[in-house]
Amino acid sequence: MCTIAVCRCPVETLGETLSPKTSPNCMKKLLPVPALPPSSSFNARRTLVAALAASPLIPALAQFRVEVSGVGLTQLPIALVPFKGQDASPQKISTIVQADLERSGQFRGVDASGQALDEASRPDLTLWRQRTADSLVVGSVSKLADSRFDVRFRLWDVVRGQDLGGQSYTVPQGDLRLASHRIADYVYEKLTGEKGIFSTRIAYVTKGGNRYNLWVADADGENAQAALASPEPIISPVWSSNGTQLAYVSFESRKPVVYVHNVSSGQRRLLANFRGSNSAPAWAPDGNSLAVTLSRDGGSQLYTIPAGGGEPRRLTQSNSIDTEPVFSADGSTIYFVSDRGGAPQIYKMGASGGTPTRVTFSGTYNISPSVSGDGRWLAYISRVGGAFKLHVMELATGNVTAITDTSADESPSFAPNSKLIVYATQLQGREALMTTTLDGKIKARLAGQAGDIREPDWGPFQKQ
């Protein structure tokens, strides 16, 4: 029995063709300035990269380019002066920071040409007001004798004439992009009052020929490292709430089974390999258990299973297909997809089971739920006239908005600050990842060069 998801091939249902996520026969769509304070440790990220780089399964890194499109209604004008010394740096710090901020939909870049400033400069803020900038970022990057790089920056409020502080980072060459993302996080939080997500990570799957790879990458898609390579399909990767583990479904045993993978050590353990299909893992927010879809007792039903393995506990008791569970941020509720009404719709119930309540009513085919961390929004895929489009529902009101004009969207996942969504789609005949603001006005394409890109999941905030 297949479960509901994003492949476009039929399975037996109650009067409707559902999209199976775990059938091996239908895998085509899987998928005087004060001194700057030093930054926090980068050891955790270096440990991850070193562990992944040591794996014998890893092919060459997948590279992305970011293309931002659209215009938001309210965007803060910000000027980023090219960092002093960055022409000799392997990474153009100010360019990465600007791309991060523009991709968020909250900022638009202001011309900073013809200026030479660094973190120790006292800028002429009148000049930047004339250029219509509300804020200004300046900084420098220099190579040290031990081959590490010293990165420094400062943020100015141009309108109020205030120094909003800055930081310094001493990092190896491999962490220059991470330092850039941390700068963007700092700027974003200072100017919006909310945490930035640029130093977080995403996981996704690529298919190239007959080879599948599970990747871990920066939130902009760059710096990708392969966590697993297999000749058999890998689907449904999902991050644990602390960002240390990934659960996913692998077909390497010629059937769908669920693994839990430690992203730092590369070690993994088998979580669910029961009779029939084992699919659609979803971490509980406390990290102590996962919800999964199993067909071991006949039909596809929802269960919870301890994170360390053990006997599953059945949550649903129906004659329908129940699948694609996802927990609310507080862990009290599970959203899932079911055809119990005759066609796939999204339902919710208590995390320990109970009588489900239908959530989606617009359209006759709604799948792939994702709930924002602030509990306000539900993202999902709806079939509209034969096209599969990303929709966002405001849970308090039930108001639904279609936010894409593409026709093959799948696998939405919220950023940990609930302000962006990453999803997979098809553009010009190629599968690609996109990020979008919740109103759909600002989108960024992450276009890969190493095969079809599928099944993204946005990881949690990283410990600083």
Secondary structure as the mmCIF struct_conf table of DSSP 4:
data_model
#
loop_
_struct_conf.conf_type_id
_struct_conf.id
_struct_conf.beg_label_comp_id
_struct_conf.beg_label_asym_id
_struct_conf.beg_label_seq_id
_struct_conf.end_label_comp_id
_struct_conf.end_label_asym_id
_struct_conf.end_label_seq_id
STRN STRN1 ILE A 4 ILE A 4
BEND BEND1 ALA A 5 VAL A 6
BEND BEND2 CYS A 9 CYS A 9
BEND BEND3 LEU A 14 GLU A 16
STRN STRN2 PRO A 20 PRO A 20
BEND BEND4 LYS A 21 THR A 22
TURN_TY1_P TURN_TY1_P1 PRO A 24 ASN A 25
TURN_TY1_P TURN_TY1_P2 LYS A 28 LYS A 29
HELX_LH_PP_P HELX_LH_PP_P1 PRO A 34 PRO A 37
STRN STRN3 PRO A 38 PRO A 38
HELX_LH_PP_P HELX_LH_PP_P2 SER A 39 SER A 41
HELX_RH_AL_P HELX_RH_AL_P1 ASN A 43 ALA A 53
TURN_TY1_P TURN_TY1_P3 ALA A 54 ALA A 54
TURN_TY1_P TURN_TY1_P4 PRO A 56 LEU A 57
BEND BEND5 ALA A 60 ALA A 60
HELX_LH_PP_P HELX_LH_PP_P3 LEU A 61 ALA A 62
STRN STRN4 PHE A 64 SER A 69
BEND BEND6 LEU A 73 THR A 74
STRN STRN5 LEU A 76 LEU A 80
HELX_LH_PP_P HELX_LH_PP_P4 VAL A 81 PHE A 83
STRN STRN6 LYS A 84 LYS A 84
TURN_TY1_P TURN_TY1_P5 GLY A 85 GLY A 85
HELX_RH_3T_P HELX_RH_3T_P1 GLN A 86 ALA A 88
BEND BEND7 SER A 89 GLN A 91
HELX_RH_AL_P HELX_RH_AL_P2 ILE A 93 ARG A 103
TURN_TY1_P TURN_TY1_P6 SER A 104 GLY A 105
BEND BEND8 GLN A 106 GLN A 106
STRN STRN7 PHE A 107 VAL A 110
TURN_TY1_P TURN_TY1_P7 SER A 113 GLY A 114
TURN_TY1_P TURN_TY1_P8 GLU A 119 ALA A 120
HELX_RH_AL_P HELX_RH_AL_P3 LEU A 125 GLN A 130
TURN_TY1_P TURN_TY1_P9 ARG A 131 THR A 132
BEND BEND9 ASP A 134 ASP A 134
STRN STRN8 SER A 135 LYS A 143
TURN_TY1_P TURN_TY1_P10 ALA A 145 ASP A 146
BEND BEND10 SER A 147 SER A 147
STRN STRN9 PHE A 149 ASP A 157
TURN_TY1_P TURN_TY1_P11 VAL A 158 GLY A 161
STRN STRN10 GLN A 162 VAL A 171
HELX_RH_3T_P HELX_RH_3T_P2 GLN A 173 ASP A 175
HELX_RH_AL_P HELX_RH_AL_P4 LEU A 176 THR A 192
BEND BEND11 GLY A 193 GLU A 194
TURN_TY1_P TURN_TY1_P12 PHE A 198 SER A 199
STRN STRN11 ARG A 201 GLY A 208
TURN_TY1_P TURN_TY1_P13 GLY A 209 ASN A 210
STRN STRN12 ARG A 211 ASP A 218
TURN_TY1_P TURN_TY1_P14 ALA A 219 ASP A 220
BEND BEND12 GLY A 221 GLY A 221
BEND BEND13 ASN A 223 ASN A 223
STRN STRN13 GLN A 225 SER A 230
BEND BEND14 PRO A 231 GLU A 232
STRN STRN14 ILE A 234 TRP A 239
TURN_TY1_P TURN_TY1_P15 SER A 241 ASN A 242
BEND BEND15 GLY A 243 THR A 244
STRN STRN15 GLN A 245 SER A 250
TURN_TY1_P TURN_TY1_P16 GLU A 252 SER A 253
BEND BEND16 ARG A 254 LYS A 255
STRN STRN16 VAL A 257 ASN A 262
TURN_TY1_P TURN_TY1_P17 VAL A 263 SER A 265
STRN STRN17 ARG A 268 ALA A 272
BEND BEND17 ARG A 275 GLY A 276
STRN STRN18 ASN A 278 TRP A 283
TURN_TY1_P TURN_TY1_P18 PRO A 285 ASP A 286
BEND BEND18 GLY A 287 ASN A 288
STRN STRN19 SER A 289 LEU A 294
TURN_TY1_P TURN_TY1_P19 ARG A 296 ASP A 297
BEND BEND19 GLY A 298 GLY A 299
STRN STRN20 GLN A 301 PRO A 306
TURN_TY1_P TURN_TY1_P20 ALA A 307 GLY A 308
STRN STRN21 ARG A 313 ARG A 314
BEND BEND20 ASN A 319 SER A 320
STRN STRN22 ASP A 322 PHE A 327
TURN_TY1_P TURN_TY1_P21 ALA A 329 ASP A 330
BEND BEND21 GLY A 331 SER A 332
STRN STRN23 THR A 333 SER A 338
TURN_TY1_P TURN_TY1_P22 ARG A 340 GLY A 341
BEND BEND22 GLY A 342 ALA A 343
STRN STRN24 GLN A 345 GLY A 350
TURN_TY1_P TURN_TY1_P23 ALA A 351 SER A 352
STRN STRN25 GLY A 353 ARG A 358
BEND BEND23 SER A 362 THR A 364
STRN STRN26 ASN A 366 VAL A 371
TURN_TY1_P TURN_TY1_P24 GLY A 373 ASP A 374
BEND BEND24 GLY A 375 ARG A 376
STRN STRN27 TRP A 377 VAL A 384
TURN_TY1_P TURN_TY1_P25 GLY A 385 GLY A 386
STRN STRN28 ALA A 387 GLU A 394
TURN_TY1_P TURN_TY1_P26 LEU A 395 GLY A 398
STRN STRN29 ASN A 399 ALA A 402
BEND BEND25 SER A 407 SER A 407
STRN STRN30 ALA A 408 ALA A 408
STRN STRN31 GLU A 410 PHE A 414
TURN_TY1_P TURN_TY1_P27 PRO A 416 ASN A 417
BEND BEND26 SER A 418 LYS A 419
STRN STRN32 LEU A 420 LEU A 427
TURN_TY1_P TURN_TY1_P28 GLN A 428 GLY A 429
STRN STRN33 ARG A 430 THR A 437
TURN_TY1_P TURN_TY1_P29 LEU A 438 ASP A 439
BEND BEND27 GLY A 440 LYS A 441
STRN STRN34 LYS A 443 GLY A 448
BEND BEND28 GLN A 449 GLY A 451
STRN STRN35 ASP A 452 TRP A 458
HELX_LH_PP_P HELX_LH_PP_P5 PHE A 461 LYS A 463
#
